[in-house]
Amino acid sequence: MSGNVRLLNDTLAAAKAEGRSALIAYLPAGFPTVDGGIEAVKAALDGGADVVEVGLPHSDPVLDGPVIQTADDIALRGGVRIADVMRTVREAHEATGKPILVMTYWNPIDRYGVERFTAELAEAGGAGCILPDLPVQESALWREHADKHALATVFVVAPSSRDARLAEITAAGSGFVYAASLMGVTGTRASVGAQAEDLVRRTRATTGLPVCVGLGVSNRAQAAEVAGFADGVIVGSAFVKGMLDAPDHAAGLEAVHALAGDLAEGVRGRA
């Protein structure tokens, strides 16, 4: 069974052909429950997201801010497992036909087994993985199996990355490049900042891959701002916060759907 890296590539290319950025949503698996998390991912996709990153909850995250940490804690206390992450990918992809990636730290994959993880993700219809803490120089085993199963390997670059380092990272990646707009952890912010635009410019100088910006985008105006210079706009904490703040699960799903629609307008330049 092959993964869906081609679907991811085609989706990003289609957005570019429409003269807009792609909207990439992030939601953790198992939050607030496994079934509820699957419904949330579907709501984001039905609302207007082009791609979804399904987070594999982790007890010691290095990139995630307090909002996503809270959701991860709820998922972990609920007993979420890698099998539930794969089920989330499978059911969301089957229901929508859209590309689904997994965002995970390296330790769970290493413990689970690289071959097993990549084979199961491909079988579930996954498009690839975002691996924020896997050093490129230690990624050969992962990339070998990801390539074998037609899965994208998305690496993260930061404003602190020097040009030579950017070239090294982008040469090893596939699908797209995740450009962290700010130094620090995820979370909604009042302004995305000029650092992001400079990072996109420097990253594009090293690769033909789409460059998608995350960390800080939470509303239509910010999405429109980032869409003016990036190939994709990645939004996570704002979706999770909508679920956390809702009085009940149905209202949470409505919030996710509505936010996706609002952000989808933003990436089309309608601030």
HELIX and SHEET records of a PDB file:
HELIX    1   1 VAL A    5  ALA A   17  1                                  13    
HELIX    2   2 VAL A   34  GLY A   47  1                                  14    
HELIX    3   3 PRO A   66  ARG A   77  1                                  12    
HELIX    4   4 ILE A   82  THR A   96  1                                  15    
HELIX    5   5 TRP A  106  TYR A  112  1                                   7    
HELIX    6   6 VAL A  114  GLU A  123  1                                  10    
HELIX    7   7 VAL A  136  GLU A  138  5                                   3    
HELIX    8   8 ALA A  140  LYS A  148  1                                   9    
HELIX    9   9 ASP A  163  ALA A  172  1                                  10    
HELIX   10  10 ALA A  194  ARG A  204  1                                  11    
HELIX   11  11 ARG A  220  ALA A  227  1                                   8    
HELIX   12  12 SER A  237  ASP A  245  1                                   9    
HELIX   13  13 HIS A  249  VAL A  267  1                                  19    
SHEET    1   A 9 ALA A 152  VAL A 154  0                                        
SHEET    2   A 9 GLY A 128  ILE A 130  1                                        
SHEET    3   A 9 ILE A 100  MET A 103  1                                        
SHEET    4   A 9 VAL A  51  GLY A  55  1                                        
SHEET    5   A 9 ALA A  22  PRO A  28  1                                        
SHEET    6   A 9 GLY A 232  VAL A 235  1                                        
SHEET    7   A 9 VAL A 211  GLY A 214  1                                        
SHEET    8   A 9 VAL A 177  ALA A 180  1                                        
SHEET    9   A 9 VAL A 156  VAL A 157  1                                        
END                                                                             
